[in-house]
Each structure stands twice: as C-alpha cells, then as structure tokens.
Amino acid sequence: MAISSGMGTSGLVDKSGVITGWTQMPEGYTTGAFDWVGMILICFVLPLAITWAIGKIFVPKELSRRR
C-alpha cells in the first residue's frame, strides 16, 4: 500500500505520511535511529543544501530577481 502517494504541493504530507507509515509497520519491525536520520537528511537537510547551492549559482549571475 502506498502511503502519502499523490502528495501534490503539500510539504508536510510526506513527513507525516512517513511517520504514519512507521506506526503501521508489520510486527517485528522497529523504527531505529537510522530511519530518523534518513528522514531528517532527505526532508530537511538536502532541500536546504540544494536551495543554498542554487542561490549561490543564480544570485551572482543576476539570474534571480530579489525585490
């Protein structure tokens, strides 16, 4: 079963969907620190790093308009 499929533009559906999915896992599976670190990296750190890098590329070349 797909959890949070078709997220659309809602930014928190993916994070809450992952946590909801973790609570509905089959018996014998436990969510560990590796799962939490992966979610934090993919949902928060990676978007921050990508946005920062794109800003460093576009702003000096005046490809971005700041108002």
Order of alpha helices (4+ residues) and beta strands (2+ residues): alpha-alpha-alpha
